[in-house]
Amino acid sequence: MVKTRVAKTNSGRFFEDYALGDVIRHAVPRTVSGGERALYHALYPARHALYSSDEFARRSGLPKAPLDDLAAFHIVFGKTVPDVSLNAVANLGYAEGRWLLPVYEGDTLRSESEVIGVKQNSNGKSGVVYVRTRGLNQRDETVMEYVRWVMVRKGNLDAPAPETVLPELAKVIPADQLVLPAGLDFSDYDFDLAGEAHRWGDYAVGETIKPRRWRHR
């Protein structure tokens, strides 16, 4: 008796595998620990006091220091890669990104993406897929959302081209659609501990900011 070997690896989705309106639930949920926070601060020296100090965060009206927004984004984004961009030719862009809720140690994050646009390229070998991704916590609350579009190669070159649908994306998120964390209060903000000598009113459009050069002694 000859046994047939079946490949169990995930080959990812090709362009013809996407259809407008598809909702993809990405694996695997991840519970955020202090390890993510420590690693992110070590790799990308985070100097924002709100993300670095529980006590500073409490003085600013939050229960404790949240995970850095970009670290939370990387977790949510990373879950989408096997389903969205494993066969990508190029990652083309992002739009309409919003952080809606802080992420704290102990939260469990998962990702969902909806296909909102598709367009086959003229060469017939690839196409562009638009997805709107949401990061959700253990209470199914959306902590962030964004749109990205990716050029994905076709697995079957004979697969018919889908009807082109290009989503209308906002060039700018209006200020009234940006969400501040509940309870955030900077009335007792310590500018010395924050290391921020300049405030909103100190900046002007067109101003050139020259970075400080550090010298090793």
N, C-alpha and C positions, 0 to 999 in steps of 0.2 A: 504494500500500500504506500503510495507516494503522498506525502504531506505537502500541501501548498502553503507557502509562507505569505502572510498578508501584512503589508506595511501598516503600522499603527500610528505613524507619525502624522502630525498636523501639517498638511501642505499649504494651509492658508487659503484664503479666497482669491480667486482671479476676477478680472473685471466683469466677466459674464455671470458671475455668481451673485452680483448685487442687483437688487431691484428697488425701485422707488418705493418708499414706505416701509421697507424692511426694518425691524427693530432687532438689534443684536445684543444679547445679554452676555457680557464678557466674564470669563473666569479669570482669576480666582479672587474672592473677597479677601481683603487684607486688613487685619486689626493693627492700628497704628500704635507703636510703643515708643518709649523714650529713646530707643535705638535709632529710629528714623531721624528724630530731632537732633541727637548727638552727631550722627554721621553727616547730616546735612550741614550743621554748623562747622564741622571739621573740614569738609570738602569745599564748601562755599562760605567762607567766614561771614556769617550773618551777624551784622552789627546793630540790628534793630532791637531796641530794648524790649519792645512789646512781645517779641518772639523769644527773647533770651531769658527773661526773668519772670517767674510766677508772681513775685511781689509787685513788680512794676505793672504787670497786667492787671492785678487786683486793684491797684491804685487807679487804674484807668477804666474800672468798671466791669472787667471780665473775670470769670471764675479762676482762671489761670492762664498761663501763656499758651496760645494756640500754636499749632504746627505752622511753620513758615508757609505762606500761600503757594509758593512755587514748589515746595516739597510735596504738598498735597496734590498739586497739579501733576507732578511727575508720577505719583502713584496712580492717579486716575487715568492719565494718558497711557502709562505703561501697560495697563490691563487691556487696552484696545489694540495693541500692536499685532498680536496673533491673528485677529479677525479683520483688521482694517489695512495694515500696511506691511504684512509679511512678504507680499509680492510687489511691493511698491518700487516704482522706478525713481520717483522723487516725491518728497513731501512739499507741497506747493504753497500752502498758506493757512492762516488762522483768521478768524473773525468772531465778533460778538462774544468774546470771553468775559464772563462775570463770575466773581466769587460771591456766593450767596450766604454761606454760613461758615463760621470758624470750624476748623478740625482740631480736636483735642486728643491727647493721648488716651487710648482706650476706645476711640471710635473705630468702627469697621467700615471701610470704603469699598464700594463696588462701582462698576461702570456699565452704562448702557448707551448704545449709539443708534440713531435713526438715519437711514439713508434719505437725504433730502435733494439729491441731484446726481445725475449721471450724464456723461458725454463721451462718446467714443472718439478717439483721435483719428485724424485723416489717414494715418498709416495703417489702421486696422489692426495694430498689434498691441494697443494699450488704450486706456481711457481714464477719464478723471471721475473720481467718486467724491461726493460731498457728504459728510456725516455731521450730525449734531450730537455731541456726546454730553452726557450728564454723569456727574459723580454723585453717588448717593451714600448716605450713612446707614447705620443699623436701624434707624427709624424711618427709612425710605424718604428722608428729607433730601432735597437736592442741595448739595453744598457748593457745586460749581457747574457751569455749562460753557460750552464753546463749540464753534464750528471749525472744522478743518477740511481741506480738500487734498487728495492724494492721487498721483498718477499711478495706476496699477496695470501691470501687463496682463494680457489675455492668456489663458491656458489653452483654449481652443480657438485658433484663428478663424475657423469657419463659423463660429457662433455669431448670430445676427446682431447687428448694432441696435441697442435700445433707442427709444425715442429720447432725444436730447431734452433734458430738463435742467435749467440752471437756476438755483435759488437766488432770490433778491436778498442781499446781505447789507446790513447797515455799515457805513464807513466809520461811524462814530457811535458809541453808546451814549445816549443822553444822560446827563448827570442825575436826573430824577429816576433813572432805572438802575443806578448803582446802589448797592445795599451795604449799609453799615451794620456791624454786629450789634445785637441788642445789648443795651446797657453801656456801650462804649461812651466814656466821659473823659475828656481831656482837660477839664477845668482845673485839675490838680497836676497837670503834666509837668514832669521834672525835666527841663531842657538840659540841665547839666548831666544827669544820669543818662539821658537819651543821647548825649553827644551831638546834639543838633542845634547849632547856634543860629541857624537861619530858619525863618518861618515862611509861610505862604506869601506874605506881602513883600518879602525880600527878593523875590524872583521876578524877572521881566522877560517878555517875549523878545527873542533875538539876542539875549545876553549870552556871552561866551563864558563858560565855566572852565577854568584851567585846573586840572587835577594836580594834587600835591605830589611831588617826587620824594620818595623815601630813600634815605641813604643808609647803607649798612656801615656800622662802625666796628 
